Each structure stands twice: as structure tokens, then as C-alpha cells.
Amino acid sequence: MVLAVIWGSSFILMKIGLDNHISPFNIAAIRMVAAGLVLLPVAFRSFRKIPVNKLPLVFLSGVLGSLLPAFLFCYAEQGMDSSLAGMLNSLTPIFVIITGALFFARKPPVNKVIGIIIAFTGSILLLLSRGHIKESNGLLYPLLIILATVMYGFNVNLVSKYLSHLPSLQIASVALTLNALPALGVLLFTGFFSLPFHETGFIKGVGAAMVLGIGGTAIATVLFYMLVKRAGGIFASMVTYGIPFVAIAWGIYFGENFGWIQVGCLLVILSGVYWANKKKVGR
């Protein structure tokens, strides 16, 4: 529930940054740098405890679970409401199952296949409803969100299979600290540090991106890795049930357009997620 509130609030924080004229690349980079700095003291102690042969996997986990999705989400929210981004994020558990079957030799039972079909039907209906997407770019923005959820799904399987024996705080701190380095490079390359820091709106946008990094990335990633280790990848990904409703609430509060058609599509997606994760009842 805590994760749902934190991650559900992430979408509106991105929108606040964009509304205050911070570029999507800078918002994502600030997010990652802030997360890396917060966990840097822990990372120093954790580097020696992680086997050298596992460091590439830890870095990859950070890339797929935080770095690339951060950029994809920020870029996508230039052309779509934050509430819609939150709804599409609910596809994550479905891609946990799909990537598990395709890359980790986890054969899905019939109920998961049915759930996948239902969830994708809901997502197609949601996209066809054109949920406040800028027409000039068609389906580009929601497809970027879907690509991010594919990465989330792959990362859940990666952590569950190869890194489950490592302490959650060690994985999160090292992964985010390592990935803060390329993010810092983005800030330097885009000339972020020469931008007008004296402007109130700019400071507000930067502040939203920093809160996003500290709460939505650093703290939430540690909690998520703990959940994956203790309850498994599928159960952990079910935090997605709550995220869209938090995102919708924030969207309504900030005056985003919202329709009941989108709610219906979301319920179809979540019913597919529920069916895919439903345990078989013995005879």
C-alpha cells in the first residue's frame, strides 16, 4: 500500500516538473542522481559485500528497473495525462509473466494466458479511447509507457532469479548509485547547471524531480526489492493494482481531464491482472 501511494504519486510529480519547463531528460536525470546520492553512503559499504560477478547484473537491474523507465515515462508525459500513464503502468504484472516465459523458462499456466489476453484487451481499448493523447504523435507516448512496463517486468524476473540471495538494500543502493553516473552525464551534456536556478518555477520543477528521486526511486526501490525477495516477483508486481487509482486521484486534483471510459478500460486491465495471478483452487 505504501508503494502504491509513492509510485502512484510519481506521475504527477513528473507532470509538475514538465509544467515548470524542465525538460523530460533533466527530470529523469535529476531523479536518478537524487536517488543515487541518498543511497551513496549505503552503497560504499555494500560494494564490498556484492560478488564481483554479480555487479553487472546489479547495474543492469538499475538500468531496467529505474534508469530507462524514468526517461521513458518523463518523455511520454509530455503528450499524455499523468493519470493515463498511471493506468498503463498497471500492465507491469502482465509483462512479469510474459518476460518470465520468454527469457526465464517459466511456463505460464492457462489462467495466466487468459489473464494476459484480458489485460491486453483492456489496454487496446484504453488506447483506442485516445485517453487525452496529443493527436500529432499518435500512439507514440503510450507505447513508450508500455515499453517501460516491459522493462519493469524483465527486471522483476532478473532480481527474483539471480539476485534474491543478496540483501535488498545492497542491491538498491549499488544499482541506483551506479546508474546515477550516466544520469549525471545527461545533466552535464544538456547544460542543466547553467539554467536559471533563480526562477521560482524552475526551482519548483527541480524540487519535484528531487522528491521523485528520493521517494519514488530510492525509498520505493528498496521497499520493492524487499517485497520481491519476501513474497516473490508476481506478488510484488501486484502493487500495480493500487498505483493507477492514486495516479487518477492526483490527476483529478490537478484538473486533468478524465472520463469513465478510461475507468472501464482500467478495470478490464486489472481484472486480467487478477485472473493471471489467481491461484488454482484444488478439487
C-alpha positions in Angstrom: 0.0 0.0 0.0 2.9 2.4 0.8 4.5 1.5 -2.5 1.2 2.2 -4.3 0.9 5.6 -2.8 4.6 6.5 -3.5 4.6 5.3 -7.1 1.1 6.4 -7.8 2.3 10.0 -6.9 5.3 9.8 -9.2 3.3 10.6 -12.3 2.0 13.9 -11.1 5.5 14.9 -9.8 6.8 14.4 -13.4 4.0 16.5 -14.7 4.8 19.3 -12.2 8.4 19.3 -13.5 7.3 19.4 -17.1 4.8 22.2 -16.4 7.6 24.3 -14.9 9.6 24.0 -18.1 12.1 21.3 -17.0 13.0 19.1 -19.9 11.9 15.4 -19.6 15.6 14.3 -19.8 16.6 16.6 -17.0 13.7 15.5 -14.8 14.6 11.8 -15.2 18.3 12.6 -14.7 17.7 14.6 -11.5 15.5 11.8 -10.3 18.3 9.3 -10.7 21.1 11.5 -9.3 19.0 12.4 -6.3 18.3 8.7 -5.6 22.0 7.8 -6.1 23.1 10.5 -3.7 20.7 9.4 -1.0 21.9 5.8 -1.1 25.6 6.7 -1.7 26.7 6.1 2.0 25.0 2.7 1.9 26.4 1.9 -1.5 30.0 2.4 -0.2 29.5 -0.3 2.4 27.6 -2.6 0.0 30.1 -2.7 -2.9 32.5 -5.0 -1.0 29.6 -7.3 0.0 28.4 -7.9 -3.5 30.3 -10.6 -5.5 32.2 -9.0 -8.4 30.4 -11.3 -10.9 27.1 -10.0 -9.7 27.8 -6.3 -10.2 26.9 -6.3 -13.9 23.5 -7.8 -13.1 23.0 -5.3 -10.3 23.8 -2.5 -12.7 21.5 -4.0 -15.4 18.8 -4.2 -12.8 19.1 -0.5 -12.1 19.0 0.3 -15.9 15.9 -1.7 -16.5 14.1 -1.1 -13.2 14.9 2.7 -12.8 17.1 4.5 -15.3 15.5 3.8 -18.7 11.9 3.8 -17.4 12.5 7.1 -15.8 13.4 8.7 -19.1 10.6 6.9 -21.0 7.9 8.0 -18.5 9.1 11.6 -18.4 9.2 11.8 -22.2 5.8 10.2 -22.6 4.1 12.6 -20.1 4.8 15.5 -22.5 1.9 14.3 -24.5 -0.5 12.5 -22.2 -2.1 13.0 -18.8 -0.3 11.6 -15.7 -3.4 9.6 -14.8 -3.3 7.7 -18.1 0.3 7.0 -17.6 -0.5 5.5 -14.2 -3.2 3.4 -15.8 -1.0 1.9 -18.4 1.6 1.2 -15.7 -0.8 -1.5 -14.5 0.4 -3.7 -17.3 3.6 -4.4 -15.3 2.4 -7.8 -13.8 1.4 -9.0 -17.2 4.9 -8.4 -18.5 6.4 -10.1 -15.5 4.6 -13.2 -16.7 5.4 -12.7 -20.4 9.1 -11.9 -19.9 9.3 -14.8 -17.4 8.0 -17.2 -20.1 10.2 -15.8 -22.9 13.5 -15.3 -21.1 13.5 -17.2 -17.8 11.9 -20.5 -18.9 8.8 -20.0 -16.7 5.9 -21.7 -18.5 2.7 -19.8 -17.7 -0.4 -21.9 -16.9 -3.7 -21.4 -18.7 -5.1 -19.0 -16.2 -2.1 -16.6 -16.8 -2.6 -16.8 -20.5 -6.3 -15.9 -20.1 -5.3 -13.0 -17.8 -2.8 -11.7 -20.3 -5.4 -11.7 -23.1 -7.9 -9.9 -20.9 -5.4 -7.3 -19.8 -4.2 -6.6 -23.3 -7.8 -6.3 -24.5 -8.3 -3.6 -21.8 -5.1 -1.8 -22.8 -6.1 -1.8 -26.5 -9.5 -0.4 -25.6 -7.7 2.3 -23.4 -5.5 3.3 -26.3 -8.5 3.3 -28.7 -10.3 5.7 -26.3 -7.4 8.1 -27.1 -7.2 8.9 -23.4 -6.2 12.5 -23.9 -3.2 11.8 -26.1 -1.9 14.5 -28.4 -3.0 13.5 -31.9 0.1 14.8 -33.6 2.2 12.0 -32.1 -0.5 9.3 -32.2 0.3 6.3 -30.1 4.0 7.1 -29.5 3.6 8.3 -25.9 1.6 5.3 -24.6 3.8 2.9 -26.4 6.8 4.4 -24.5 4.9 3.7 -21.2 4.3 0.1 -22.3 8.0 -0.3 -23.2 8.8 0.9 -19.7 6.5 -1.7 -18.2 8.2 -4.4 -20.3 11.5 -3.4 -18.7 9.9 -3.5 -15.2 8.6 -7.0 -15.9 12.0 -8.2 -17.1 13.7 -6.6 -14.0 11.4 -8.4 -11.6 12.3 -11.7 -13.1 16.0 -10.8 -13.1 16.0 -9.9 -9.4 13.9 -12.8 -8.4 16.1 -15.4 -10.2 19.6 -14.1 -9.9 19.8 -11.6 -7.1 17.3 -12.9 -4.5 20.2 -14.1 -2.2 21.5 -10.5 -1.8 20.1 -8.1 0.8 17.6 -5.7 -0.7 19.3 -2.5 0.5 22.6 -3.6 -1.0 21.1 -4.2 -4.4 19.1 -1.0 -4.5 21.9 1.2 -3.2 24.6 -0.1 -5.6 22.2 -0.2 -8.6 21.0 3.3 -8.1 24.4 4.8 -7.3 25.9 3.2 -10.4 23.1 4.4 -12.6 23.4 7.9 -11.1 26.6 8.3 -13.1 25.1 8.2 -16.6 22.3 10.4 -15.3 24.8 12.9 -14.1 26.4 12.8 -17.6 23.0 13.7 -19.1 22.7 16.8 -16.8 26.2 17.9 -17.8 25.7 17.2 -21.5 22.4 19.2 -21.6 23.8 22.2 -19.8 21.5 21.8 -16.8 23.8 23.6 -14.3 23.7 26.8 -16.4 19.9 27.0 -16.3 18.1 29.8 -14.4 18.1 28.5 -10.8 16.9 31.9 -9.5 13.5 31.4 -11.1 10.8 30.2 -8.7 9.0 28.0 -11.2 12.3 26.3 -12.2 13.1 25.6 -8.5 9.7 24.1 -8.1 10.2 21.8 -11.0 13.7 20.7 -9.8 12.2 20.2 -6.3 9.5 17.9 -7.7 12.1 15.9 -9.6 14.3 15.6 -6.4 11.3 14.4 -4.4 10.6 11.9 -7.2 14.1 10.6 -6.9 14.3 10.4 -3.1 10.8 8.9 -2.6 9.7 7.4 -5.9 13.1 5.8 -6.7 15.4 5.5 -3.7 13.0 4.6 -0.9 10.5 2.8 -3.2 13.1 0.7 -4.9 14.4 -0.6 -1.6 10.9 -1.5 -0.5 10.2 -3.2 -3.8 13.3 -5.3 -3.7 12.3 -6.4 -0.1 8.9 -7.3 -1.4 10.3 -9.3 -4.3 12.6 -11.3 -2.0 10.0 -12.0 0.6 6.9 -12.6 -1.4 8.1 -13.3 -5.0 8.0 -11.4 -8.2 4.4 -11.9 -9.2 3.0 -10.8 -5.8 5.4 -7.8 -5.6 4.2 -6.7 -9.1 0.7 -6.7 -7.8 1.4 -3.3 -6.1 0.3 -2.1 -9.6 -3.3 -2.6 -8.5 -3.2 0.5 -6.3 -0.9 2.7 -8.4 -3.4 3.8 -11.1 -6.0 4.8 -8.6 -3.6 7.0 -6.7 -2.5 8.5 -10.1 -6.1 9.1 -11.1 -6.8 10.8 -7.8 -3.8 13.2 -8.2 -4.8 13.8 -11.9 -8.4 14.8 -10.8 -7.0 17.0 -8.0 -4.8 18.9 -10.5 -7.6 19.3 -13.0 -6.7 16.7 -15.7 -9.5 15.6 -18.0 -10.8 12.2 -17.1 -13.6 10.0 -18.4 -15.5 6.9 -17.2 -14.5 5.2 -20.4 -10.9 5.2 -19.2 -12.0 3.8 -15.8 -13.8 0.9 -17.5 -10.7 0.1 -19.6 -8.6 0.2 -16.4 -10.9 -2.2 -14.7 -10.6 -4.6 -17.6 -6.8 -4.5 -17.4 -6.9 -5.0 -13.6 -9.3 -7.9 -14.0 -6.8 -9.5 -16.4 -4.0 -9.0 -13.9 -6.2 -10.5 -11.1 -7.0 -13.5 -13.3 -3.4 -14.0 -14.3 -2.3 -14.0 -10.6 -5.3 -16.1 -9.3 -4.2 -19.2 -7.6 -5.8 -22.5 -8.7 -8.2 -24.0 -6.2 -7.8 -27.7 -5.6 -10.6 -30.1 -6.2 
